[in-house]
Amino acid sequence: MSTRPPASDCEPAATLPHRLRQAVPLEVRVWVSRRQGRLRWIRKYRRVRSFGLSLHKNPAKVLRFVLTDPEVENFSYEIENEEEMASFLADALGVSRNRIAAYMQEGHQDPELNQNLSRRVRWRWDCKSRLSLGRRIGWYALVRTLRPKTVVETGIHNGLGSLVLLRAIERNAVEGDTGELISFDIVKSSGWLVPKSLRRFWTPVFESTFTALDPVLEGKSVDLLVQDLGAGREAELHDYETVWKHGSDRLVLLAASAHLTTALRSFAAARGLEYRHFRDIPRDHVFPGGGTGIVVTGHAGGD
Ligand SMILES: C[S@@+](CC[C@H](N)C(=O)[O-])C[C@H]1O[C@@H](n2cnc3c(N)ncnc32)[C@H](O)[C@@H]1O
């Protein structure tokens, strides 16, 4: 049996001397870490090794990632088993597979999520020139299907997930179903990928979910949570419990880092709710794949 810890696409806990790192302000640390990704060869090679790959066995893949990839964490990649993801979401929501697949297709062809996104990142040193939406295409289909009024996202990073969720919310609004997204991150510079045109549906909150989630959600009725902090079990459970308190009777909880912890599974089991799990398979990437967990309460999206 393997003793390897589950693969994370967020950075592992600090390995540099802790006190030294803490002396540097968070924004500066994040700036260095995210802007200099292409040059962080040692860190990237360590990550590759933690995924069970080696230069010897997978030279092309490993060299391409280590020498040229700007992403050290929160990887963007295409998904090999997207059809399976459509079936997974359709089963969870009790809707037809074709409906989910059609929304995924809509997302893939959407100009804001393709040409406009590519135009914005093309010349950025800290970003891939073509960003793949990966599992976030499932979040798009989820929002188009559920037509939620209030969506909460914990963990913004560059804002790729926020962009996808907001574009789905905007499309719903055009069809008469208005909605909003409230996103949380401790890093103030997060979310730069979100264009001005979509910000009217968005409330970004730059504070820890431990202190901000409960007060910000006061008086709200949350229909969908995308939990994507990658910060461990305690933070995850905190977010589920808090959102549960402010949840509508059709609340859907989604764990975007379900390959790292079993928090949502335990949360569901304690309440007698059904938990479903999906494992994505990255196409041509060193990351071995992420897990998505979902819990659907009430009558969320049934045909
Ligand atoms: C995996 S990334 C989010 C990815 C993003 N949802 C996307 O789709 O690309 C995790 C983010 O959570 C933020 N974070 C970690 N712990 C947090 C906390 N307790 N409260 C708010 N944000 C936190 C980090 O700063 C990081 O930007």
The ligand as an SDF file (V2000), in Angstrom:
LIG
                    3D

 27 29  0  0  0  0  0  0  0  0999 V2000
   -6.8090   26.7120   -4.6070 C   0  0  0  0  0  0  0  0  0  0  0  0
   -6.7300   28.4460   -4.5050 S   0  0  0  0  0  0  0  0  0  0  0  0
   -8.3210   28.9560   -5.1070 C   0  0  0  0  0  0  0  0  0  0  0  0
   -8.5130   28.6160   -6.5430 C   0  0  0  0  0  0  0  0  0  0  0  0
   -9.6530   29.3070   -7.2730 C   0  0  0  0  0  0  0  0  0  0  0  0
  -10.9450   28.9690   -6.6970 N   0  0  0  0  0  0  0  0  0  0  0  0
   -9.6350   28.9320   -8.7270 C   0  0  0  0  0  0  0  0  0  0  0  0
  -10.6580   28.4880   -9.2460 O   0  0  0  0  0  0  0  0  0  0  0  0
   -8.5830   29.0910   -9.3800 O   0  0  0  0  0  0  0  0  0  0  0  0
   -6.8650   28.7220   -2.7660 C   0  0  0  0  0  0  0  0  0  0  0  0
   -6.9360   30.1920   -2.3430 C   0  0  0  0  0  0  0  0  0  0  0  0
   -7.4620   30.2180   -1.0090 O   0  0  0  0  0  0  0  0  0  0  0  0
   -6.8790   31.2790   -0.2970 C   0  0  0  0  0  0  0  0  0  0  0  0
   -7.0370   30.9580    1.1580 N   0  0  0  0  0  0  0  0  0  0  0  0
   -6.4140   29.9990    1.8940 C   0  0  0  0  0  0  0  0  0  0  0  0
   -6.9010   29.9780    3.1570 N   0  0  0  0  0  0  0  0  0  0  0  0
   -7.8710   30.9390    3.2180 C   0  0  0  0  0  0  0  0  0  0  0  0
   -8.7800   31.3750    4.2450 C   0  0  0  0  0  0  0  0  0  0  0  0
   -8.7960   30.8270    5.4560 N   0  0  0  0  0  0  0  0  0  0  0  0
   -9.6630   32.3540    3.9520 N   0  0  0  0  0  0  0  0  0  0  0  0
   -9.6860   32.9220    2.7030 C   0  0  0  0  0  0  0  0  0  0  0  0
   -8.8560   32.5370    1.7070 N   0  0  0  0  0  0  0  0  0  0  0  0
   -7.9640   31.5670    1.9410 C   0  0  0  0  0  0  0  0  0  0  0  0
   -5.4320   31.3290   -0.8020 C   0  0  0  0  0  0  0  0  0  0  0  0
   -4.9090   32.6280   -0.6510 O   0  0  0  0  0  0  0  0  0  0  0  0
   -5.6040   30.9070   -2.2830 C   0  0  0  0  0  0  0  0  0  0  0  0
   -5.6210   32.0320   -3.1350 O   0  0  0  0  0  0  0  0  0  0  0  0
  1  2  1  0
  2  3  1  0
  2 10  1  0
  3  4  1  0
  4  5  1  0
  5  6  1  0
  5  7  1  0
  7  8  2  0
  7  9  1  0
 10 11  1  0
 11 12  1  0
 11 26  1  0
 12 13  1  0
 13 14  1  0
 13 24  1  0
 14 15  1  0
 14 23  1  0
 15 16  2  0
 16 17  1  0
 17 18  1  0
 17 23  2  0
 18 19  1  0
 18 20  2  0
 20 21  1  0
 21 22  2  0
 22 23  1  0
 24 25  1  0
 24 26  1  0
 26 27  1  0
M  CHG  2   2   1   9  -1
M  END
$$$$
